[in-house]
Amino acid sequence: MTASLHFTHGPSFSVVEVTALAFLEDAEPALAEMAERTREAGTRRLLINLVDVVGTFGPEQQRTIGMLAYRYLSHLQKVASLVPPDKLTRVSEAAAREQGMELRVFTQLVEALDWLAK
């Protein structure tokens, strides 16, 4: 895996900051690590900061990532994803939500934190 993940666990939720190039083959190992680390920490809510991911994913790749998020992170109560405004498509969000996962994509940190805290 070439993605770098930095975790911070707090009392209400955990944060993972992802630094990577936008390659689909890196998404699954990153999500698997997030699943393992959130289970170990007993996390129920997670903020995934994707602002430092370089590049973009096409619509099919985004849908695949949404399905992978469901596969690996459906044990979580809420997952907020933070992306730059120019990368907001909601395709991965829709794919995960279709499966019943409470995943939302945000472009503003404050909005993501507010939603996670509710």
C-alpha positions as CSV (number, residue, x, y, z in Angstrom):
1,M,0.0,0.0,0.0
2,T,1.4,3.4,-0.9
3,A,-1.2,5.4,0.9
4,S,-0.1,6.9,4.2
5,L,-2.7,6.9,7.0
6,H,-2.4,8.9,10.2
7,F,-4.9,8.1,12.9
8,T,-6.1,10.2,15.9
9,H,-8.6,8.6,18.3
10,G,-10.8,10.9,20.4
11,P,-13.6,10.3,22.8
12,S,-16.4,11.0,20.3
13,F,-14.8,9.9,17.0
14,S,-11.6,9.1,15.3
15,V,-9.9,10.9,12.4
16,V,-7.7,9.3,9.7
17,E,-5.7,11.6,7.5
18,V,-4.9,10.0,4.1
19,T,-2.0,11.1,2.0
20,A,-1.8,9.2,-1.3
21,L,-2.0,9.3,-5.0
22,A,-5.5,8.5,-6.4
23,F,-5.1,4.8,-7.4
24,L,-8.0,2.4,-6.9
25,E,-5.6,-0.4,-6.0
26,D,-4.6,1.6,-2.9
27,A,-8.2,2.2,-1.7
28,E,-8.9,-1.4,-0.5
29,P,-5.8,-1.8,1.7
30,A,-6.4,1.7,3.1
31,L,-10.0,0.9,4.0
32,A,-9.0,-2.5,5.4
33,E,-6.5,-0.7,7.7
34,M,-9.2,1.8,8.7
35,A,-11.5,-1.1,9.6
36,E,-8.8,-2.8,11.7
37,R,-7.8,0.3,13.5
38,T,-11.4,1.5,14.3
39,R,-12.3,-1.9,15.6
40,E,-9.2,-2.0,17.9
41,A,-10.0,1.5,19.2
42,G,-13.7,0.8,19.6
43,T,-14.5,3.7,17.3
44,R,-18.1,4.2,16.3
45,R,-17.7,7.4,14.2
46,L,-14.9,8.2,11.8
47,L,-13.7,11.3,9.8
48,I,-11.7,10.4,6.7
49,N,-9.7,13.4,5.6
50,L,-9.0,13.0,1.9
51,V,-7.8,16.5,1.2
52,D,-4.2,15.4,0.6
53,V,-5.1,12.7,-2.0
54,V,-3.5,13.8,-5.3
55,G,-5.5,13.1,-8.4
56,T,-9.1,12.1,-9.1
57,F,-11.2,9.0,-9.5
58,G,-13.6,8.5,-12.3
59,P,-17.3,7.8,-11.6
60,E,-17.0,4.0,-11.7
61,Q,-13.9,4.1,-9.5
62,Q,-15.8,6.3,-7.0
63,R,-18.7,3.8,-7.0
64,T,-16.3,1.0,-6.3
65,I,-14.8,2.9,-3.4
66,G,-18.3,3.5,-2.0
67,M,-18.9,-0.3,-2.1
68,L,-15.5,-1.0,-0.6
69,A,-16.3,1.6,2.2
70,Y,-19.5,-0.3,2.9
71,R,-17.6,-3.7,3.0
72,Y,-15.0,-2.5,5.4
73,L,-16.6,0.3,7.4
74,S,-20.2,-0.8,7.8
75,H,-19.5,-1.6,11.5
76,L,-19.3,2.2,12.1
77,Q,-22.3,4.3,13.1
78,K,-21.2,7.3,11.0
79,V,-18.5,8.0,8.5
80,A,-17.7,11.5,7.2
81,S,-15.4,12.0,4.3
82,L,-13.7,15.3,3.7
83,V,-12.7,16.2,0.1
84,P,-11.7,19.4,-1.7
85,P,-14.7,21.2,-3.3
86,D,-13.5,20.5,-6.8
87,K,-13.6,16.7,-6.1
88,L,-17.1,16.5,-4.7
89,T,-19.4,14.2,-6.7
90,R,-21.2,12.2,-4.1
91,V,-20.9,9.0,-6.2
92,S,-19.1,7.0,-3.4
93,E,-21.6,8.4,-0.9
94,A,-24.6,7.3,-2.9
95,A,-23.1,3.8,-3.4
96,A,-22.4,3.3,0.3
97,R,-25.8,4.8,1.3
98,E,-27.6,2.5,-1.1
99,Q,-26.3,-0.4,1.0
100,G,-27.5,1.3,4.2
101,M,-24.2,2.8,5.4
102,E,-24.3,6.2,7.1
103,L,-21.6,7.9,4.9
104,R,-21.6,11.5,4.0
105,V,-19.0,13.5,2.0
106,F,-18.2,17.1,3.0
107,T,-16.1,19.9,1.7
108,Q,-16.0,21.9,4.9
109,L,-14.4,20.5,8.1
110,V,-16.8,22.2,10.4
111,E,-19.8,20.8,8.7
112,A,-18.3,17.3,8.9
113,L,-17.5,17.6,12.6
114,D,-21.0,19.0,13.3
115,W,-22.6,16.0,11.5
116,L,-20.4,13.5,13.3
117,A,-21.2,15.0,16.7
118,K,-25.0,14.7,16.3
